[in-house]
């Protein structure tokens, strides 16, 4: 006899089901144990015209630009720059890009130390499309600044047809049109939001002084939101590996309004780099009275003062990427499963729209078994089981007595 089970709860509560499926599950975790195996090292000419030489993995390791600091749970990834030599060809540094690309997700960057607030530097942690010629496919700058900046700047770079509104977040809009060729804005500026924190804890030296913190970026089809938490204020759900953005309050940046996110952002890779001078730090050199006093130009200072860049390093505890089922489905399109998965998802939604009787429950059970078998053949059985078990666990928690 088929009695009240989790299926009855699922069928009787489609809104509850949608809430459960909206929960994020861990897709990828980048830590000291797998970091350098998970990223590619870029060693070509800097696209932003910086006074920098990006090194490949072997050269970076040999020259001490990269390392693992600490061990066990306290291990962190060190990525620095040359701070001992004067090189007229540019200061040695690293730029890495994740081997995996993403469509949608919750990206949590745990940064213990960053290279910001140093004259001549231009550090960034960002997402960039591998889809085509920049800015096709989009760019999301999560953490970025130049020279002696004290507050983080968050920016989108897109093709024409994307702009943002100025509500729903605590930051300050600097430019509202995300098109890199927008009239009335500087070339390549995109739409930018500056962090509202006035105590300097969002970037550079001020952020380092409080032990760093977390930047969390939530990318959905509706909008792109960025949250920042200093080390002492990181939410418990993030620390527990069960992030719940609905509890985090207002983001520091929210990119929404006149922009179809799915049209402008796809197949994004995670990137960390430290550049010098170039199109931003170089051009903005004379805007900083502190930096101007050090040398007539950015390049002269960077070339001749290696000791000034000892603190220009990243110390990353982890980067974790969480996704929802529909985001996972989108990411898996490349395996030829996208349309099939969408059909199954639509079929499931149709089934739960009916009356929650025993026959419908059995139908859902048969649907689950068929989908699971198909995905197991493609090496995706564990993912589906995990997504389903997360849903069941959530429903059991919120619907005690049904089991």
N, C-alpha and C positions, 0 to 999 in steps of 0.2 A: 504494500500500500504506500503510495507516494504521499508523504505528509508534508507539512509546512517546512520548507527548506530555504536555503539562500536564494534559490531561483524564484520562489514566491516573493521574496523581498525585492529582488531585482525587477520582477515583472510589475509588481504593484507600485514601485517607486522609480519611474524612469528619471525623475529629477534627481533622486538620490543616487542613482546609478551614474548619471552624468557628473555629479559632484565627485563620486569616487574615482571615476576614470580621469578626472581632471588632475588628480594627484600626480606629482612628479616622481618618477623612479630613476635611479642612477643608470646612466647609459655608459659613461666613461669617466675614469678617475686617473688623472695625471699627477703622479707624485715622484719623489726622488727615486723610487724603485723602477720606474719605467719611462721617465721623462725623456731622456736622450734617444730612446728607441722609438718614441712616438712623434718626434718633430724632425722636420727637415731643416738643414742649415742653408740659408741663402748666402751666396758668396759672389754675387754679381755687383755691378755698379749700382749705387744707391739711386732708386727712382726719384727721390726727392732732392737730388743734387747736394747731398750732405758731404761734409769733409770727413768721410768715414771709410774704413776698409772692413767689410764684413768677412768674417773668417768661416771656413767650413769646420765640420766637427773635429777632424783630426788636428787642424791648426789651432783651433780654439782650446782644445784640451791640452795640447803641448805647451801653449803659451800661458796657461793658467787663467784663461778667460771664463772657463766653465768648471764647475766642480760640484760635488755633493757635500753639504755641510751637515755634520752631525750624523746620527744613526737612529735606526728604529723609528718610532713615532715622531721623534723630534727632527728627523732629517729634512733638509730643505735644499732646493736647487739654487745654486749660485751662478749668476751670469753677469760678468763684469766687463770692463773695458781696459785697454792698456793705460797704465798710469805711471810708466817709467821711462818711455822713450819719446823723442821728438822726431816725427816722421812727416816730411813734406807731402807725402801722398795721402795723408789722412790718418786719424786715430783708429786703431783696431777695436772692433766691437763684434757683437753677434746679433743676428736677426733670424728667428726661428719661426716655422709655420707648421701647424699640426698636419700630420699625414691624412687625417680624417677630416672631412667637411661635414657641415650640419645644415639642416633646415628646421628651424624652430628650436627652442630649448631654453633651459635655465642654466646660465653659465656662471659658476661661482669661483671667483679668483681670490685666493687667500694669499695676500701679499704681505710679507713680513718687512721687507725693505725695498725701496724703489730709488731710481737714480735721479729723481727730480730736484728742482730748486738749485741747480748748479749752472752757472753761466756757460753757455755753449752747448748744453745738452738738449736733446729732444727725445725723451723716452715715450714709449707708447705700448699699451696692451689693447689689442683690437681684433676685430673680425673682418676678414676680407674675402670676397668671392673669388673662386677659381673659374668662374663661368665664361669670362671673356675679357675684352679690353676694358680697363678701368675707365669709368666707374660702373660698367654693366655688371649687374649682380649685387652691387652695393658694398658699402663699407660702414662698419659701426666702430667708432672710436670710443672705447669704454674708459680708458685712462690715458691722459695725454697732457703734456705741457711743454713749455720751452723756457730755457734760460732760468731766471730766478722766480718763476711762477710759484705761487703759494696755493692756488686753488685749481682743482682738476677741471678739465674741459672735456665735454662729451659731445660727439658730432656724428652726423650721418652724411655720407657722400653718395649721391645718386645721379641718375640720368634725369632729364626734365620730367615734371609732373608730380613732384613730391614736396610737400611743405608741412609745417607743423603749427599747432596752436600754442598758446601760452598759458594754458590752465592744466591743473591736475598734477602738478609737481612743484617742488620747492626751489628749484634752481632758477637761474636767470637767463632768458633767451638773449643770445647775442646776434644771431642771424636765423631767419625763419624759413628760408628756401633751401632745400637740400640739394638742388641741382648745382653741380660744380661750376656751371657756366651761367648762373643766374644773374640777371641784370641788377645793378645796384649793390652787388656784393663783390668782395675781392675774389679773384679767380681761385677756384678749387676750395672755397671756404666751406660750402655745404651749410647745413643747419646746425647751429651750435648752442649748447646750454652750458653755462658755467655753474659749478658747484656753489651752493649758497653758504657753505661753512666759512665763517669769518676767522676762525682760530687757526686756520692753516692745516687742519688734520686730514684734509682730503687728498693731499698731494705733497710730494717732495719731503723736505726736511721735517716739516711739522707732522706729517703722517708717520715718518720713521721714529720720531720721538715718542710716539704713543704705541710703538710696537706694531705699526702697520694696521691692517684691517682687511675687510672683505668688500669686494665689489661684486654685486650680483646683477646680471643682465637677463631680463626675461623677454624673449622674442617670440611673439605669437603672430597670427595672421591679422590681429586687430591693431597692435601697437608694439613698440619696443620701449621697455622701462629699465632704468638703471637705479639700483639702490646702493647705498654706501653705509658701512658699519665700522667705526673704529674698533680696535681690538677688544676693548672692554665692553662693547655694546653689541657684539655679534649675537644674533638670536639663538636661543637654545635649539630650535629646530634645525638650523644650519649645522651647528656643532654635532647634532645627533644624526646627521645624514638624512633628515626628512624635511627638507625645506618646504615652507608653506608661505608663499608671498602674500596670501590674503591677510596674514597677521603682521605684516611689516610696516603698515602705514603708508604714508605718501612717499613716492620715489623722489630722488633728487632730479631725475630727468624722465620725461615721458614724451616719446616721439609719436605723435598722432595728429590727426586732423585731415589735411588734404593729401593723403598719401595711401595708396594701395600697397600695403607692405609686401604682399606676395608677388607683385609685379616688379618690385625694385630690389628684393633681397632673396638670394638663393645660393646654396652650396658655399657656405662661409667656413673659412679656416681660422683657427686661433693663431694669433701672431703676437710675439713679444720682440721688441727691438730697442736699441739705444742708438740714435743718430746724433750727429753733431752739425751745427750750423744749418746749411741748406735752406729750403724754401720757407721755413718758418723761423727757426732759431737764428738763422743768419740774417734774414730780413728784419727781424724784430730786435736785433742787437742794440740799435740806437734808441729803442723805446725803454730800455732799462738803464737808469742812471748808475746803478751798481755795476752792471756789466761794462758800460761805456768806459768807466774809470780803469778797467783792467787792461784794455787794449783797444786800438782804433777799430779793429774788426773782429768778428767772431773767429774767423779762420786763424788769424794771428795768435789769438789767445789759446785756442785749442791746440795748435801746433806746438807752441813754445812753453806750455805750462802743464806737463803731464801730471805733476803732483796734485793738481787741482781736481783730478778725477778719480781719486782713490775711493771716494764714497759713491761714485756713479755705478752702482751695481743693483741688480735685482736679487732678492732672496724670496723665492716662491715656495710656500708650504704645499700648495696643491692648486690644481684647477679641476673642478668637477662639473660635468655636464649632465644635467637631468632632463628627461624628456617625458612627455605625455604620450599615450598610445597613438594619437593621430600624427604627432610629430615623428614618431618612430616609423609609422607607415609611409610618411612622405620621404624620409631618409632612405627607405628601402626600395624606392622606385627603381633604382638602378639595377636591382636584382630581378626585374621583370615581374614584381609582385604588387606594384602600386595599384593598378586597376582592379586586380582580383581582390586585394585587401579592402579597397573602397567598396566593392560590391558586397563583401561579407559584412562590413561595418553597417552599410545601408540595410542589409537584410536583418541584422540584429536589431537595429533601431525600429524597423517595421514590426518585428515580432514583439518587442516589449511595449509597443503601442497598443496591443490588444488587451483583452481581459486576462488576468493572471490565473487561469485555471490549470488543472493538472496536465491537460494536453499541451498547452502552450509551454509549460515548464519542461515537459519532455522534449518538445521541439527545440528549445534552447539548449538542452543538454546534448542533443544530437548534433546541433550546429557547432557547439563548442568542441565536441570530439572530432568532427570532420575538419574543422579549421586547424586544430592542433596537429592532426595527422599530416595535413598538407604542409604546414610550416616546419614540422620535424624533418621532412624530406629535404628542405632547403636550409637546414641547420638553424632554424629560428624557433624551435619548440620551446627552449628554455625561456626565451623572451616572452612568448605568449603565456606560458605557465606563470611566469613572474607577474605579468600584468594582471592576469586573472586572479591570482592569489592575493595580490595587493587589493583588488576590488573586494574580494570576499572578506579579507581581514578588516577593511574599512567599514563594510556593512555590518559585520558582526559587532564591531566596536560601537557603532552608532545605532544598532538595532538589537540590543541585548534580548536574549530569550528566543531568538529566531535561529535555529541552527541545524 
